[in-house]
Amino acid sequence: MREGTRAPRTFWWDRARPAEADVDPLRAVIFNLDGALADIERDGHRVAFNTAFAAHGLDVVWDVQDYGRLLRIGDERRRIAFDLRRRGLHKEAATLATQIQQTKSAVFGDCLRDGDVAPRPGLNDSVMSLFVAGVWVGVVSGGRRAWVEPLVRELIGDGIAETIVTRDDLAEPASECDGYALALWEFGIDPQSALAVEGSAAGLRAATAVGLATVVVTTDYTARQDFTGAAAVRSAYQGADPLLASSCERLHGRWWTAKKRSAAA
């Protein structure tokens, strides 16, 4: 160094901040009712279908395995018609499918109110740990408020969810992305301050499309789906590292840190 010159003085605030320092703290966890809070397909829709079959005098019972295979057909009427044709009811399959689907829709709410749907094991411990830690709990669902609100109270307790977004709250046509966006708006936070908990690949895509770090807790029906981009993929809330507030905060921070480092690279 030449005489009379000095290296410029630097201060701690001039240094580049580590990526972790730029991650907002976790303020809310938003659960998808349909899969994350409860296995609605297995314990709600499937049970309602079986009740509808019986109401129409059909000796048809979809067990857990049968229903899992039939879920590959997304449309409910097509699903019913396919199975009826497989059982030899060809000519009347389309008409019967419409009637059965209408009956199923009518009895679905009764199945939920009768307690046929239980919270996923370990869910209550997870939700209560968030509540105690001061992290807001939200719920989104593609169902109608008339049955969603009572079911949420049944599953996690009254007054635990700070916000519940249902199909009735959204303009038609609505998507799962819209539900997450409205939940964030009601919380008054941006995606970087929240974590989503989903149960399916479709739900993961909806949550990440809004910009949410997302943990997937799979069901028997979704375990083999593609969960690329998830903050973590688990088969249950319980286990050696249960999904409590501390692990939610850790997974949220890790996902955002990796995202920011990738963007800066």
C-alpha positions as semicolon CSV with decimal commas, in nm:
position;residue;x (nm);y (nm);z (nm)
1;M;0,000;0,000;0,000
2;R;0,140;0,338;-0,097
3;E;0,220;0,588;0,173
4;G;-0,068;0,820;0,239
5;T;-0,336;0,576;0,124
6;R;-0,560;0,368;0,340
7;A;-0,804;0,094;0,276
8;P;-1,159;0,230;0,298
9;R;-1,312;0,178;0,640
10;T;-1,609;-0,059;0,650
11;F;-1,876;-0,095;0,914
12;W;-2,092;-0,389;1,012
13;W;-2,398;-0,237;0,846
14;D;-2,212;-0,215;0,514
15;R;-2,159;-0,588;0,498
16;A;-2,387;-0,811;0,296
17;R;-2,655;-0,957;0,516
18;P;-2,678;-1,336;0,522
19;A;-2,977;-1,477;0,336
20;E;-3,127;-1,597;0,664
21;A;-3,145;-1,239;0,791
22;D;-3,378;-1,137;0,508
23;V;-3,641;-1,402;0,585
24;D;-3,954;-1,267;0,749
25;P;-4,062;-1,441;1,070
26;L;-4,346;-1,691;1,047
27;R;-4,672;-1,522;1,142
28;A;-4,939;-1,761;1,007
29;V;-4,989;-2,122;0,905
30;I;-5,272;-2,188;0,659
31;F;-5,414;-2,541;0,644
32;N;-5,616;-2,685;0,358
33;L;-5,917;-2,851;0,520
34;D;-5,953;-3,105;0,241
35;G;-5,657;-3,332;0,311
36;A;-5,440;-3,151;0,563
37;L;-5,687;-3,119;0,852
38;A;-5,880;-3,436;0,770
39;D;-5,897;-3,702;0,500
40;I;-6,220;-3,565;0,355
41;E;-6,209;-3,793;0,051
42;R;-6,180;-4,116;0,246
43;D;-6,394;-4,034;0,549
44;G;-6,640;-3,784;0,398
45;H;-6,702;-3,818;0,025
46;R;-6,656;-4,197;0,013
47;V;-6,898;-4,251;0,301
48;A;-7,153;-4,020;0,136
49;F;-7,127;-4,210;-0,193
50;N;-7,194;-4,540;-0,018
51;T;-7,499;-4,391;0,157
52;A;-7,626;-4,265;-0,179
53;F;-7,582;-4,606;-0,343
54;A;-7,787;-4,767;-0,067
55;A;-8,057;-4,498;-0,096
56;H;-8,099;-4,590;-0,464
57;G;-8,123;-4,962;-0,386
58;L;-7,782;-5,050;-0,525
59;D;-7,558;-5,310;-0,365
60;V;-7,247;-5,100;-0,423
61;V;-6,992;-5,022;-0,153
62;W;-6,668;-4,842;-0,232
63;D;-6,404;-4,952;0,015
64;V;-6,092;-4,748;0,079
65;Q;-5,887;-4,922;-0,192
66;D;-6,165;-4,913;-0,455
67;Y;-6,223;-4,544;-0,396
68;G;-5,854;-4,468;-0,421
69;R;-5,844;-4,620;-0,769
70;L;-6,164;-4,444;-0,876
71;L;-6,026;-4,105;-0,771
72;R;-5,822;-4,108;-1,091
73;I;-6,152;-4,003;-1,252
74;G;-6,190;-3,645;-1,130
75;D;-6,554;-3,583;-1,223
76;E;-6,792;-3,743;-0,971
77;R;-7,066;-3,834;-1,221
78;R;-6,819;-3,990;-1,461
79;R;-6,668;-4,180;-1,168
80;I;-7,006;-4,324;-1,071
81;A;-7,105;-4,404;-1,430
82;F;-6,774;-4,580;-1,495
83;D;-6,822;-4,808;-1,194
84;L;-7,186;-4,881;-1,280
85;R;-7,092;-4,982;-1,633
86;R;-6,818;-5,202;-1,491
87;R;-7,092;-5,374;-1,289
88;G;-7,307;-5,433;-1,598
89;L;-7,547;-5,136;-1,573
90;H;-7,476;-4,996;-1,917
91;K;-7,796;-4,832;-2,044
92;E;-7,899;-4,668;-1,717
93;A;-7,549;-4,575;-1,602
94;A;-7,560;-4,206;-1,706
95;T;-7,906;-4,137;-1,560
96;L;-7,832;-4,325;-1,239
97;A;-7,499;-4,146;-1,200
98;T;-7,672;-3,808;-1,207
99;Q;-7,929;-3,916;-0,949
100;I;-7,671;-4,075;-0,719
101;Q;-7,444;-3,772;-0,738
102;Q;-7,731;-3,544;-0,639
103;T;-7,818;-3,768;-0,343
104;K;-7,454;-3,788;-0,242
105;S;-7,427;-3,409;-0,236
106;A;-7,735;-3,390;-0,013
107;V;-7,603;-3,641;0,242
108;F;-7,241;-3,526;0,242
109;G;-7,301;-3,256;0,502
110;D;-7,481;-3,506;0,725
111;C;-7,180;-3,737;0,714
112;L;-6,961;-3,453;0,837
113;R;-7,202;-3,342;1,109
114;D;-7,240;-3,699;1,232
115;G;-6,870;-3,711;1,319
116;D;-6,763;-3,952;1,045
117;V;-6,461;-3,730;0,974
118;A;-6,188;-3,718;1,239
119;P;-5,884;-3,490;1,262
120;R;-5,565;-3,640;1,131
121;P;-5,354;-3,796;1,409
122;G;-5,128;-3,538;1,571
123;L;-5,312;-3,244;1,413
124;N;-5,440;-3,104;1,742
125;D;-5,091;-3,100;1,893
126;S;-4,963;-2,912;1,588
127;V;-5,243;-2,656;1,590
128;M;-5,226;-2,595;1,964
129;S;-4,849;-2,545;1,952
130;L;-4,902;-2,274;1,688
131;F;-5,177;-2,115;1,895
132;V;-4,956;-2,107;2,207
133;A;-4,661;-1,969;2,007
134;G;-4,876;-1,681;1,881
135;V;-4,872;-1,800;1,519
136;W;-5,206;-1,742;1,349
137;V;-5,396;-2,043;1,215
138;G;-5,598;-2,016;0,894
139;V;-5,805;-2,268;0,697
140;V;-5,894;-2,275;0,328
141;S;-6,144;-2,508;0,163
142;G;-6,320;-2,552;-0,168
143;G;-6,639;-2,642;0,020
144;R;-6,940;-2,438;0,125
145;R;-6,925;-2,236;0,446
146;A;-7,239;-2,407;0,579
147;W;-7,048;-2,729;0,640
148;V;-6,687;-2,605;0,646
149;E;-6,717;-2,382;0,955
150;P;-6,884;-2,647;1,179
151;L;-6,632;-2,908;1,065
152;V;-6,334;-2,682;1,138
153;R;-6,469;-2,620;1,488
154;E;-6,514;-2,996;1,533
155;L;-6,163;-3,074;1,412
156;I;-5,949;-2,809;1,583
157;G;-6,179;-2,637;1,833
158;D;-6,386;-2,321;1,841
159;G;-6,204;-1,991;1,796
160;I;-5,867;-2,142;1,701
161;A;-5,876;-2,046;1,333
162;E;-5,827;-1,673;1,284
163;T;-5,969;-1,692;0,933
164;I;-6,162;-1,953;0,732
165;V;-6,188;-1,906;0,356
166;T;-6,449;-2,111;0,169
167;R;-6,585;-2,132;-0,181
168;D;-6,862;-1,891;-0,080
169;D;-6,604;-1,617;-0,017
170;L;-6,465;-1,626;-0,371
171;A;-6,588;-1,501;-0,704
172;E;-6,675;-1,772;-0,956
173;P;-6,492;-1,936;-1,118
174;A;-6,260;-1,978;-0,820
175;S;-5,938;-2,172;-0,772
176;E;-5,742;-2,292;-0,472
177;C;-5,493;-2,011;-0,543
178;D;-5,772;-1,759;-0,481
179;G;-5,843;-1,912;-0,141
180;Y;-5,484;-1,874;-0,027
181;A;-5,463;-1,521;-0,166
182;L;-5,775;-1,417;0,025
183;A;-5,648;-1,576;0,348
184;L;-5,325;-1,376;0,321
185;W;-5,525;-1,059;0,254
186;E;-5,742;-1,120;0,561
187;F;-5,431;-1,172;0,774
188;G;-5,278;-0,856;0,627
189;I;-4,948;-1,028;0,548
190;D;-4,753;-1,126;0,238
191;P;-4,663;-1,485;0,141
192;Q;-4,317;-1,460;0,295
193;S;-4,472;-1,443;0,642
194;A;-4,683;-1,758;0,609
195;L;-4,658;-2,134;0,563
196;A;-4,917;-2,355;0,394
197;V;-4,993;-2,713;0,498
198;E;-5,137;-2,924;0,218
199;G;-5,232;-3,285;0,155
200;S;-5,202;-3,321;-0,222
201;A;-4,992;-3,224;-0,522
202;A;-5,273;-3,007;-0,661
203;G;-5,289;-2,818;-0,332
204;L;-4,911;-2,779;-0,328
205;R;-4,921;-2,623;-0,675
206;A;-5,195;-2,382;-0,567
207;A;-5,011;-2,271;-0,254
208;T;-4,672;-2,229;-0,420
209;A;-4,833;-2,038;-0,709
210;V;-4,927;-1,774;-0,452
211;G;-4,568;-1,776;-0,324
212;L;-4,617;-1,980;-0,007
213;A;-4,363;-2,215;0,143
214;T;-4,563;-2,538;0,171
215;V;-4,539;-2,851;0,383
216;V;-4,724;-3,155;0,249
217;V;-4,868;-3,414;0,486
218;T;-4,971;-3,692;0,250
219;T;-5,272;-3,923;0,272
220;D;-5,291;-4,283;0,152
221;Y;-5,444;-4,148;-0,170
222;T;-5,177;-3,885;-0,240
223;A;-4,855;-4,044;-0,115
224;R;-4,724;-4,124;-0,465
225;Q;-4,789;-3,783;-0,619
226;D;-4,517;-3,541;-0,729
227;F;-4,433;-3,290;-0,456
228;T;-4,146;-3,108;-0,622
229;G;-4,101;-2,765;-0,465
230;A;-4,241;-2,851;-0,121
231;A;-4,064;-2,727;0,190
232;A;-4,107;-3,078;0,330
233;V;-4,309;-3,391;0,259
234;R;-4,432;-3,601;0,550
235;S;-4,671;-3,892;0,590
236;A;-4,804;-3,772;0,929
237;Y;-4,798;-3,489;1,179
238;Q;-4,651;-3,722;1,437
239;G;-4,315;-3,895;1,443
240;A;-3,962;-3,836;1,565
241;D;-3,989;-3,471;1,461
242;P;-4,359;-3,380;1,501
243;L;-4,490;-3,089;1,299
244;L;-4,510;-2,835;1,581
245;A;-4,461;-2,458;1,579
246;S;-4,082;-2,486;1,608
247;S;-4,052;-2,719;1,309
248;C;-4,293;-2,503;1,106
249;E;-4,070;-2,202;1,173
250;R;-3,758;-2,398;1,081
251;L;-3,904;-2,535;0,755
252;H;-4,044;-2,195;0,660
253;G;-3,706;-2,025;0,718
254;R;-3,511;-2,296;0,537
255;W;-3,737;-2,281;0,228
256;W;-3,716;-1,902;0,200
257;T;-3,341;-1,899;0,260
258;A;-3,289;-2,150;-0,023
259;K;-3,520;-1,950;-0,249
260;K;-3,335;-1,625;-0,186
261;R;-2,994;-1,785;-0,235
262;S;-3,110;-1,938;-0,562
263;A;-3,241;-1,600;-0,683
264;A;-2,913;-1,430;-0,593
265;A;-2,694;-1,691;-0,762
